[in-house]
Amino acid sequence: MYNMSAESYDFVIVGGGTAGLTLATRLSEDPNTSILVLEAGSDHNEDPRVKTPALFGSMMNTDLHWGFQTKPQANMNMRKMDISQGRILGGSSAVNAEIFLPPTKRIIDSWASLGNDGWDWDGFGRYYAKVFTSPPIPEASRKSLGIDGWSTNNNTSTGPLKSSFPGNPRHPIRKAWAETFKSMGYLMENDPFADPSMGVGAFSNLASIDPVRKERSHAANAYYDPIKDRKNLHVITNALAEKVLFQGHSTTATGVQYRHGSETRIAKARKEVILAAGALQTPKLLELSGVGNADVIKPHDIDVVKHIETVGENLQDHLLCGMVFEANDDIETLDVLLEPKDLGKAMNEYATNKTGPLTTCGIQTSAYMPVIKHQSQAGHKTLEDLLNRNRPAAGDFLDQSQSRATAYYEIAEKTLLDPKAPSAAYITSLVQGGLAPDPLTGKPSPPVPGRYIDFIAILAQPLSRGSVHIASNDISEGPIIDPKYLTNPVDLDIFAEHVLSLHTLAASEPLTALLKQPLNISPSAARFTDLDAAKEYIKSRTISMWHPAGTCAMLPESKGGVVDNKLKVYGVEKLRVIDASVVPLLPPGNLQSTVYAIAEKAADLIKREYGLNQAD
């Protein structure tokens, strides 16, 4: 059924996720401005799977996820990789693993160096503080949290999102992690949110978990719920956007066509259409609307509204690879949740006292690290040789892809050669790695008895770039996702060095005291001692962190950008993109905090342009 009647709003936002609800909340602070949010998923704010931190994995392979897969990846033994986004009010913030990590000042400053004026740390950094509230830290807990050495704490963050140091504050892994990295000379001396200039070092990480309620804090319950009764804010769930509408044959966006139930409806936008559907869905929607590479769009019988060659290009993502070690019998891990009787006990404890293993996803420690081996004279020479061998060939300076590749390589080179800049993030997960495949079978390993700690390396700043494009003109068909993981040889070498160091880390005091001796690697892992073996392990074991970004990159047109520094689509009027797809370069850690901060800054840009009020 087609409903020709159309309602008008000042702003129509496609996507009620992390960015979309943050933006809608801020724009609706002006009571004279009307906002519509279209969200394809449902409202699951009261769903125990959403609220309970440790149950995030139970939402995978359900209708709360889009459930995409990549094309077979040549450098991953031709595996198709799971990569998803939340299909739910709150988006990925409502289904992720709640890890809440800071960027580094260096990375954000590099956004500006790529040509994005106003997006250096001085112009963007303050928006992270606007997102979340730092948790209170009792003095008696500072040592067990591994933060007793912090000389600077974050007292300026007072935003809607609640954060905490998740799980048992007395769990020994935080203190052991801090002391191990301190002995290596890599312990962050300050709260990394308060002092992002440190660059490298270990720290106890925050999670987007309410410190009092011990429940997930996300865009829907932190931003939207407290203000959902505003008369000027309208949110429609189970509404699938089909395309952006344009005025006649012009490039001026006028609204959005969407499907709700059995009806096809139109929402008109008096001021702007804003796409906040994520790095996999936003480029798909642009192409279905006729905005993108004509060579991609035309074969699907879609009229080209605006040819932008790089829509859907520049896809980047974080990869993770772990080694699982058996922990001592007295170490609390989430492995107990794999046994039905223990899970029942944990659920009762959580329901009664809000304590126990269900209060955390199991990730409590992080570190941003360079390759330590490269800090020696010989290692530095090896790194220089690697970079020189793989430098992009000089080309036509008018070639957008060549210009972009050169600019990214220069940033990566400076990062890798700087001992105070991270090329990987390390985390520990207090559970055996059930999502990663067994290198021998290619399938996830079934759980085994015992308690385990997964030591994980994450490739922080990959040079490999892929794409996401439409498969047809049918909105219900998923996009073709080809990240081209590890196609740049630099990525594989750097990643292998970090993965190779995981065994050394697990064998370092006092961290190794938490593990059974001799170190017992789970059957799904493998022992290796050289770089080539580490590379083979990576190809068989690595999975995506589900941090897709960059597919509508904020870059100058000369470098193949899709949006400008005000997040407006080049050559199209009244159309912006505000989500992870605009990220020009991934931060070293999880993407969640950065997507919130982008939406906060975008709200100020829009308010300033239209003279909107800043508060209710």
C-alpha positions as CSV (number, residue, x, y, z in Angstrom):
1,M,0.0,0.0,0.0
2,Y,1.3,3.4,-0.9
3,N,0.4,6.3,1.4
4,M,0.8,9.5,-0.7
5,S,0.1,11.9,2.2
6,A,3.3,13.3,3.6
7,E,4.1,14.9,6.9
8,S,6.7,17.6,7.1
9,Y,9.5,18.1,9.7
10,D,12.4,20.4,9.9
11,F,14.9,17.5,10.1
12,V,14.3,13.9,9.0
13,I,17.0,11.6,10.5
14,V,17.4,8.1,9.1
15,G,18.7,5.8,11.8
16,G,17.7,5.8,15.5
17,G,21.1,4.5,16.7
18,T,24.1,5.9,18.4
19,A,24.5,9.0,16.3
20,G,20.8,9.4,15.3
21,L,19.3,9.5,18.8
22,T,22.2,11.7,20.1
23,L,21.6,14.2,17.3
24,A,17.8,14.1,17.7
25,T,18.1,14.7,21.4
26,R,20.3,17.8,20.9
27,L,18.3,19.3,18.0
28,S,15.0,18.9,19.8
29,E,16.3,21.1,22.6
30,D,14.9,23.9,20.5
31,P,11.1,23.6,21.0
32,N,10.4,25.4,17.7
33,T,12.3,22.8,15.7
34,S,10.6,19.5,14.7
35,I,12.5,16.3,14.2
36,L,11.6,12.9,12.8
37,V,13.7,9.8,13.4
38,L,13.2,6.7,11.3
39,E,14.5,3.5,12.9
40,A,14.3,0.1,11.1
41,G,14.4,-1.9,14.4
42,S,12.2,-2.0,17.4
43,D,12.3,-0.6,20.9
44,H,14.0,-3.2,23.2
45,N,14.9,-1.0,26.2
46,E,13.3,-3.4,28.7
47,D,14.8,-6.5,27.1
48,P,17.0,-8.3,29.6
49,R,19.5,-9.1,26.8
50,V,20.0,-5.4,26.2
51,K,20.0,-4.4,29.8
52,T,22.3,-7.1,31.2
53,P,26.0,-6.4,30.3
54,A,27.2,-10.0,29.9
55,L,24.3,-11.0,27.7
56,F,25.3,-9.0,24.7
57,G,26.3,-12.2,22.9
58,S,22.8,-13.6,23.2
59,M,21.6,-11.0,20.7
60,M,23.8,-12.1,17.9
61,N,22.1,-14.0,15.1
62,T,18.8,-12.5,16.1
63,D,16.6,-9.8,14.6
64,L,18.3,-7.3,16.8
65,H,21.2,-7.4,14.4
66,W,21.4,-6.8,10.7
67,G,23.6,-9.9,10.5
68,F,25.8,-9.0,7.5
69,Q,28.7,-11.0,6.1
70,T,31.6,-9.9,4.0
71,K,32.7,-11.4,0.7
72,P,35.2,-14.2,1.1
73,Q,38.5,-12.6,2.1
74,A,41.6,-13.7,0.2
75,N,43.9,-13.1,3.1
76,M,41.6,-14.8,5.6
77,N,41.7,-18.2,4.0
78,M,38.7,-17.2,1.9
79,R,36.5,-16.9,5.0
80,K,33.3,-14.9,5.0
81,M,33.5,-12.6,8.1
82,D,30.5,-11.7,10.2
83,I,30.1,-8.0,10.5
84,S,27.0,-6.4,11.8
85,Q,25.2,-3.4,13.2
86,G,22.4,-3.1,15.7
87,R,18.9,-3.2,14.2
88,I,17.2,-1.8,17.3
89,L,16.4,1.6,18.8
90,G,19.8,2.7,20.1
91,G,21.6,0.9,17.3
92,S,24.9,-0.7,17.9
93,S,25.2,1.1,21.3
94,A,22.3,-1.2,22.4
95,V,23.9,-4.5,21.3
96,N,27.7,-4.0,21.5
97,A,30.1,-5.2,24.2
98,E,29.9,-1.9,26.0
99,I,33.6,-1.1,25.8
100,F,34.1,2.7,26.1
101,L,37.6,3.7,25.1
102,P,39.1,7.1,24.3
103,P,40.9,8.2,21.1
104,T,44.3,9.7,21.1
105,K,45.0,13.3,20.5
106,R,47.4,12.4,17.7
107,I,44.7,10.4,15.8
108,I,42.1,13.2,16.0
109,D,44.7,15.8,15.0
110,S,45.4,13.7,11.9
111,W,41.8,14.1,10.9
112,A,42.5,17.8,10.6
113,S,45.8,17.2,8.8
114,L,43.8,15.3,6.1
115,G,42.1,18.6,5.3
116,N,39.1,18.7,7.8
117,D,39.3,22.1,9.4
118,G,37.9,22.3,12.9
119,W,38.3,18.5,13.5
120,D,41.6,18.6,15.4
121,W,41.6,17.9,19.1
122,D,41.1,21.5,20.0
123,G,38.0,21.7,17.8
124,F,36.6,18.2,18.5
125,G,38.1,16.8,21.7
126,R,35.7,18.5,24.1
127,Y,32.7,16.7,22.6
128,Y,33.8,13.4,24.1
129,A,33.3,15.0,27.6
130,K,29.8,16.0,26.6
131,V,28.8,12.4,25.9
132,F,29.3,10.6,29.2
133,T,29.6,10.9,33.0
134,S,32.8,9.6,34.6
135,P,32.2,7.2,37.4
136,P,32.9,8.1,41.0
137,I,36.0,6.3,42.2
138,P,36.3,5.5,45.9
139,E,39.8,6.1,47.1
140,A,39.9,2.5,48.6
141,S,39.3,1.0,45.1
142,R,42.0,2.9,43.2
143,K,44.7,0.4,43.8
144,S,42.7,-2.7,42.9
145,L,41.4,-0.8,39.8
146,G,45.0,-0.3,38.8
147,I,44.6,3.5,38.6
148,D,46.2,4.6,41.9
149,G,49.0,6.1,39.9
150,W,46.8,8.5,37.9
151,S,47.7,12.1,38.6
152,T,45.0,13.5,36.4
153,N,41.4,12.3,36.6
154,N,38.5,13.1,34.3
155,N,36.2,15.4,36.3
156,T,34.8,17.3,33.3
157,S,32.6,14.6,31.7
158,T,29.0,15.0,32.7
159,G,27.1,13.7,29.7
160,P,23.9,11.6,29.5
161,L,25.7,8.3,29.1
162,K,26.7,6.5,32.3
163,S,30.1,4.8,32.5
164,S,31.8,2.6,35.0
165,F,34.8,0.3,35.6
166,P,32.8,-2.9,34.9
167,G,32.6,-6.1,37.0
168,N,34.1,-6.8,40.4
169,P,36.3,-3.8,41.4
170,R,38.6,-6.2,43.3
171,H,39.3,-8.5,40.3
172,P,43.0,-9.1,40.3
173,I,43.5,-8.7,36.6
174,R,43.4,-4.9,36.6
175,K,46.2,-4.5,39.2
176,A,48.3,-7.3,37.6
177,W,47.8,-5.6,34.1
178,A,48.9,-2.2,35.4
179,E,51.9,-3.6,37.2
180,T,53.0,-5.7,34.3
181,F,52.9,-2.8,31.9
182,K,54.5,-0.5,34.4
183,S,57.5,-2.8,34.6
184,M,57.7,-2.6,30.8
185,G,57.6,1.2,30.9
186,Y,54.1,1.3,29.3
187,L,51.6,2.4,31.9
188,M,49.4,5.4,31.3
189,E,50.0,7.9,34.1
190,N,46.7,9.7,33.8
191,D,43.1,9.0,32.8
192,P,43.3,8.7,29.0
193,F,40.0,10.5,28.6
194,A,41.5,13.4,30.6
195,D,44.9,13.3,29.0
196,P,44.7,12.0,25.4
197,S,48.2,13.2,24.6
198,M,49.8,10.2,26.3
199,G,49.4,8.0,23.2
200,V,50.6,4.7,24.4
201,G,50.3,2.7,27.6
202,A,48.0,0.4,29.6
203,F,44.9,1.4,31.5
204,S,41.8,0.0,33.1
205,N,39.0,0.7,30.7
206,L,35.5,2.1,31.1
207,A,32.3,0.5,29.9
208,S,29.0,2.0,29.0
209,I,27.4,0.4,32.1
210,D,25.5,2.4,34.8
211,P,27.7,2.2,38.0
212,V,24.6,2.1,40.2
213,R,22.0,0.0,38.2
214,K,24.7,-2.2,36.7
215,E,22.8,-2.1,33.4
216,R,23.9,-1.1,29.9
217,S,23.7,2.6,29.2
218,H,23.1,3.4,25.5
219,A,21.7,6.0,23.2
220,A,18.1,5.0,23.6
221,N,17.9,4.9,27.4
222,A,20.5,7.6,28.2
223,Y,19.8,10.2,25.5
224,Y,16.3,9.5,24.2
225,D,14.3,8.1,27.1
226,P,14.6,11.2,29.4
227,I,13.3,13.5,26.7
228,K,11.0,11.3,24.6
229,D,7.9,13.2,25.6
230,R,9.1,16.4,23.8
231,K,6.3,17.4,21.5
232,N,8.7,18.3,18.7
233,L,10.5,14.9,18.6
234,H,8.9,12.0,16.7
235,V,10.5,8.5,16.6
236,I,9.0,5.8,14.4
237,T,10.4,2.3,14.9
238,N,10.1,-0.6,12.4
239,A,10.4,2.1,9.7
240,L,12.7,1.1,6.9
241,A,14.0,4.0,4.8
242,E,13.9,3.2,1.1
243,K,15.5,6.3,-0.5
244,V,16.1,10.0,-0.2
245,L,13.8,12.1,-2.3
246,F,14.9,15.0,-4.4
247,Q,13.2,18.1,-5.9
248,G,12.4,17.3,-9.5
249,H,15.7,16.6,-11.4
250,S,17.7,18.7,-9.0
251,T,20.2,17.7,-6.3
252,T,18.2,19.2,-3.5
253,A,16.9,16.6,-0.9
254,T,13.3,17.1,0.1
255,G,12.5,14.1,2.2
256,V,12.6,10.3,2.7
257,Q,10.5,7.5,1.4
258,Y,10.1,4.7,3.9
259,R,8.2,1.6,4.6
260,H,6.2,1.1,7.8
261,G,4.2,-2.1,8.1
262,S,2.4,-2.6,4.8
263,E,2.5,1.1,3.9
264,T,5.0,3.2,1.9
265,R,5.2,6.7,3.3
266,I,6.9,10.0,2.7
267,A,8.4,12.3,5.3
268,K,9.3,15.7,4.0
269,A,12.2,17.7,5.4
270,R,11.9,21.5,5.4
271,K,15.6,22.0,6.4
272,E,17.6,18.8,5.9
273,V,17.6,15.0,5.5
274,I,20.3,13.5,7.7
275,L,21.6,10.0,7.2
276,A,22.7,8.2,10.4
277,A,22.3,4.6,9.3
278,G,25.9,3.5,9.9
279,A,28.9,2.8,7.7
280,L,27.3,-0.2,6.0
281,Q,23.8,1.1,5.5
282,T,24.3,4.8,4.8
283,P,26.3,4.3,1.5
284,K,23.7,1.7,0.5
285,L,20.9,4.2,1.0
286,L,22.8,6.9,-0.9
287,E,23.3,4.6,-3.9
288,L,19.6,3.5,-3.9
289,S,18.8,7.2,-3.9
290,G,21.0,7.9,-6.9
291,V,24.0,9.4,-5.1
292,G,27.2,7.6,-5.7
293,N,29.4,6.2,-8.4
294,A,27.4,6.1,-11.7
295,D,29.1,2.9,-12.7
296,V,27.7,1.2,-9.6
297,I,24.3,2.8,-9.7
298,K,23.3,2.6,-13.4
299,P,23.4,-1.2,-13.8
300,H,20.7,-1.4,-11.2
301,D,18.3,0.8,-13.1
302,I,18.7,3.7,-10.7
303,D,18.7,7.3,-12.0
304,V,21.9,9.1,-11.1
305,V,21.2,12.2,-9.1
306,K,24.8,13.0,-8.2
307,H,27.9,11.2,-9.3
308,I,30.3,10.8,-6.4
309,E,32.8,8.1,-7.2
310,T,33.8,7.4,-3.6
311,V,30.5,6.6,-2.0
312,G,31.0,3.2,-0.3
313,E,34.7,3.3,-0.8
314,N,37.5,3.7,1.9
315,L,35.9,1.0,4.1
316,Q,38.2,0.4,7.1
317,D,37.6,-1.8,10.1
318,H,39.4,-3.1,13.3
319,L,40.6,-6.7,13.3
320,L,41.2,-8.7,16.5
321,C,43.2,-11.9,17.1
322,G,43.5,-13.6,20.5
323,M,45.3,-16.3,22.3
324,V,43.4,-18.0,25.1
325,F,45.2,-19.1,28.3
326,E,43.8,-21.2,31.1
327,A,43.4,-19.2,34.3
328,N,43.9,-20.4,37.9
329,D,40.8,-22.0,39.5
330,D,40.2,-19.0,41.8
331,I,40.1,-16.4,39.0
332,E,36.6,-15.1,38.2
333,T,35.8,-15.5,34.6
334,L,32.6,-15.5,32.5
335,D,33.2,-19.2,31.6
336,V,30.8,-20.0,34.5
337,L,28.0,-18.7,32.3
338,L,28.5,-21.5,29.8
339,E,27.1,-24.0,32.4
340,P,23.3,-23.9,32.7
341,K,23.4,-24.4,36.5
342,D,26.0,-21.7,37.0
343,L,24.1,-19.3,34.6
344,G,21.0,-19.7,36.7
345,K,22.9,-18.9,39.8
346,A,24.5,-15.8,38.2
347,M,21.1,-14.6,36.9
348,N,19.6,-14.9,40.4
349,E,22.6,-13.0,41.9
350,Y,22.3,-10.3,39.3
351,A,18.5,-9.9,39.8
352,T,18.8,-9.9,43.6
353,N,22.0,-7.8,44.2
354,K,23.2,-6.5,40.8
355,T,26.5,-8.3,41.4
356,G,28.3,-11.3,39.9
357,P,29.6,-12.2,36.4
358,L,26.6,-10.7,34.6
359,T,27.6,-7.2,35.5
360,T,30.4,-7.1,32.8
361,C,31.1,-8.2,29.3
362,G,34.5,-9.4,30.7
363,I,36.7,-6.7,29.1
364,Q,38.3,-4.6,31.9
365,T,41.8,-3.9,30.8
366,S,43.2,-2.2,27.7
367,A,46.5,-0.9,26.3
368,Y,47.5,1.2,23.3
369,M,50.9,-0.1,22.1
370,P,53.6,0.2,19.5
371,V,55.6,-2.8,18.3
372,I,58.2,-2.9,21.1
373,K,60.7,-4.8,18.9
374,H,60.8,-1.8,16.5
375,Q,62.1,0.4,19.2
376,S,65.6,-1.1,18.9
377,Q,68.0,0.1,16.2
378,A,67.8,-3.1,14.3
379,G,64.0,-3.2,14.7
380,H,63.6,0.4,13.5
381,K,65.6,-0.4,10.4
382,T,63.4,-3.4,9.7
383,L,60.3,-1.2,10.0
384,E,61.8,1.4,7.7
385,D,62.5,-1.2,5.1
386,L,58.9,-2.6,5.4
387,L,57.5,0.9,4.9
388,N,59.8,1.8,2.0
389,R,58.9,-1.5,0.2
390,N,55.2,-0.8,0.4
391,R,55.0,2.9,-0.2
392,P,52.3,3.9,-2.7
393,A,53.7,4.6,-6.1
394,A,53.8,8.2,-7.2
395,G,50.8,9.0,-9.4
396,D,48.7,11.8,-10.9
397,F,48.1,14.3,-8.1
398,L,44.6,14.8,-9.5
399,D,43.8,11.2,-8.9
400,Q,41.5,11.1,-5.8
401,S,42.3,7.5,-4.8
402,Q,46.0,8.1,-5.3
403,S,45.9,11.3,-3.3
404,R,43.9,9.6,-0.5
405,A,46.2,6.6,-0.3
406,T,49.3,8.7,-0.2
407,A,47.9,10.9,2.6
408,Y,46.9,7.9,4.7
409,Y,50.2,6.2,4.2
410,E,52.1,9.3,5.4
411,I,50.0,9.3,8.6
412,A,50.5,5.6,9.1
413,E,54.3,5.9,8.5
414,K,54.6,8.7,11.1
415,T,52.5,6.7,13.5
416,L,54.6,3.5,13.1
417,L,57.9,5.3,13.4
418,D,56.8,7.1,16.6
419,P,57.5,5.1,19.7
420,K,54.7,7.1,21.5
421,A,52.0,6.3,19.0
422,P,50.0,3.0,19.0
423,S,49.7,0.6,16.2
424,A,47.6,-1.9,18.2
425,A,45.3,-2.0,21.1
426,Y,45.5,-4.9,23.6
427,I,42.6,-6.1,25.7
428,T,41.9,-9.1,27.9
429,S,38.6,-10.9,27.9
430,L,37.6,-13.0,30.9
431,V,36.2,-15.9,28.9
432,Q,37.4,-18.4,26.4
433,G,37.2,-16.9,22.9
434,G,34.1,-18.5,21.5
435,L,33.6,-16.3,18.5
436,A,37.0,-16.9,16.9
437,P,37.4,-20.0,14.7
438,D,39.6,-22.9,15.5
439,P,42.6,-22.7,13.1
440,L,42.3,-26.4,12.4
441,T,38.6,-26.7,11.6
442,G,37.7,-23.1,10.7
443,K,34.7,-23.3,13.0
444,P,34.2,-21.8,16.4
445,S,35.4,-24.2,19.1
446,P,32.9,-25.6,21.6
447,P,33.4,-24.5,25.2
448,V,35.7,-26.6,27.3
449,P,35.8,-26.9,31.1
450,G,37.9,-24.5,33.1
451,R,38.5,-20.8,33.4
452,Y,40.2,-18.8,30.7
453,I,41.6,-15.4,29.8
454,D,41.7,-14.3,26.2
455,F,44.7,-12.0,25.4
456,I,43.7,-10.0,22.3
457,A,45.6,-7.8,19.9
458,I,43.7,-5.3,17.7
459,L,45.1,-3.8,14.6
460,A,44.6,-0.1,15.4
461,Q,45.3,1.7,12.2
462,P,44.9,-0.5,9.2
463,L,46.0,0.7,5.8
464,S,43.9,-1.9,3.9
465,R,40.8,-0.4,2.5
466,G,37.6,-2.0,1.1
467,S,34.2,-1.1,-0.1
468,V,30.4,-1.5,0.5
469,H,28.0,-1.2,-2.4
470,I,24.4,-2.2,-3.3
471,A,23.7,-5.6,-4.6
472,S,20.5,-4.6,-6.4
473,N,17.8,-1.9,-6.3
474,D,15.9,-3.8,-3.6
475,I,16.1,-2.2,-0.2
476,S,15.7,-5.6,1.5
477,E,18.8,-7.0,0.0
478,G,22.0,-6.6,2.1
479,P,25.0,-4.7,0.7
480,I,28.0,-6.3,-0.9
481,I,30.7,-5.8,1.8
482,D,34.4,-6.3,0.8
483,P,36.8,-5.0,3.5
484,K,39.8,-6.4,1.7
485,Y,41.3,-7.2,5.0
486,L,45.1,-7.4,5.2
487,T,45.6,-6.6,1.5
488,N,48.2,-4.1,2.5
489,P,51.4,-6.0,3.4
490,V,52.2,-3.5,6.1
491,D,49.0,-4.5,8.0
492,L,49.9,-8.2,8.1
493,D,53.5,-7.6,9.3
494,I,52.5,-5.1,12.1
495,F,49.6,-7.3,13.2
496,A,51.8,-10.4,13.3
497,E,54.3,-8.6,15.5
498,H,51.6,-7.7,18.0
499,V,50.0,-11.2,18.0
500,L,53.5,-12.7,18.4
501,S,53.9,-10.6,21.6
502,L,50.8,-12.0,23.3
503,H,52.5,-15.1,24.6
504,T,55.3,-12.9,26.0
505,L,52.7,-10.7,27.7
506,A,50.9,-13.7,29.2
507,A,54.3,-14.9,30.5
508,S,55.2,-11.6,32.2
509,E,55.0,-11.1,35.9
510,P,52.7,-10.4,37.8
511,L,50.1,-11.0,35.0
512,T,51.3,-14.6,34.5
513,A,50.5,-15.4,38.2
514,L,46.8,-15.4,37.3
515,L,47.4,-18.2,34.8
516,K,48.1,-21.9,35.2
517,Q,51.7,-22.9,34.8
518,P,53.1,-24.0,32.5
519,L,51.1,-21.7,30.3
520,N,48.2,-23.8,29.0
521,I,46.9,-22.5,25.7
522,S,43.4,-23.6,24.8
523,P,43.1,-26.2,22.0
524,S,41.7,-23.5,19.7
525,A,44.9,-21.5,19.9
526,A,48.4,-22.5,18.8
527,R,52.0,-22.1,19.9
528,F,54.3,-20.3,17.5
529,T,57.5,-18.5,17.8
530,D,58.2,-16.8,14.4
531,L,56.5,-14.1,12.3
532,D,55.5,-16.4,9.5
533,A,53.7,-18.7,11.8
534,A,51.9,-15.7,13.5
535,K,50.7,-14.6,10.0
536,E,49.2,-18.0,9.3
537,Y,47.5,-18.0,12.7
538,I,46.1,-14.5,12.0
539,K,44.7,-15.6,8.7
540,S,42.8,-18.5,10.3
541,R,41.8,-17.0,13.6
542,T,41.2,-13.3,13.2
543,I,37.7,-11.8,13.3
544,S,36.2,-8.4,12.8
545,M,35.6,-6.1,15.8
546,W,32.6,-4.8,13.9
547,H,34.0,-1.2,13.7
548,P,33.2,-0.4,10.0
549,A,33.9,3.2,9.2
550,G,35.0,5.6,6.4
551,T,32.6,4.7,3.6
552,C,31.3,8.3,3.3
553,A,34.6,9.8,4.5
554,M,34.9,13.4,5.7
555,L,37.8,14.5,3.4
556,P,38.4,17.2,0.8
557,E,37.0,16.4,-2.6
558,S,40.6,16.2,-3.9
559,K,41.2,13.2,-1.7
560,G,37.9,11.5,-2.5
561,G,35.7,12.8,0.3
562,V,32.0,12.3,0.3
563,V,31.2,14.9,3.0
564,D,32.8,18.2,3.9
565,N,33.9,19.3,7.3
566,K,30.3,20.3,8.1
567,L,29.3,16.7,7.2
568,K,27.3,17.9,4.1
569,V,27.3,15.7,1.0
570,Y,29.4,17.3,-1.7
571,G,27.2,18.7,-4.5
572,V,23.9,17.9,-2.8
573,E,21.8,20.4,-1.0
574,K,20.0,19.7,2.3
575,L,21.7,16.3,2.9
576,R,24.2,15.4,5.6
577,V,25.8,12.2,6.9
578,I,26.4,11.8,10.6
579,D,27.6,8.4,11.7
580,A,30.7,6.2,11.6
581,S,30.8,6.3,7.8
582,V,32.2,9.9,8.0
583,V,35.2,8.8,10.2
584,P,38.3,9.6,8.1
585,L,40.6,7.5,10.1
586,L,39.8,5.0,12.9
587,P,40.8,5.8,16.5
588,P,42.9,3.0,18.1
589,G,40.2,1.7,20.4
590,N,36.5,0.9,20.1
591,L,34.5,3.3,18.0
592,Q,31.5,3.9,20.3
593,S,32.8,7.1,22.1
594,T,33.8,8.7,18.8
595,V,30.5,8.2,17.1
596,Y,28.7,9.8,20.0
597,A,31.2,12.7,19.9
598,I,30.7,13.2,16.2
599,A,26.9,13.5,16.7
600,E,27.4,16.0,19.5
601,K,29.7,18.2,17.4
602,A,27.3,17.8,14.4
603,A,24.4,19.0,16.5
604,D,26.3,22.2,17.4
605,L,27.2,22.8,13.7
606,I,23.6,22.5,12.7
607,K,22.3,24.6,15.6
608,R,24.8,27.3,14.7
609,E,23.8,27.3,11.0
610,Y,20.1,27.5,11.7
611,G,20.2,29.7,14.8
612,L,18.6,27.1,17.0
613,N,18.4,27.4,20.8
614,Q,20.9,25.4,22.8
615,A,18.6,24.1,25.5
616,D,14.9,23.4,26.4
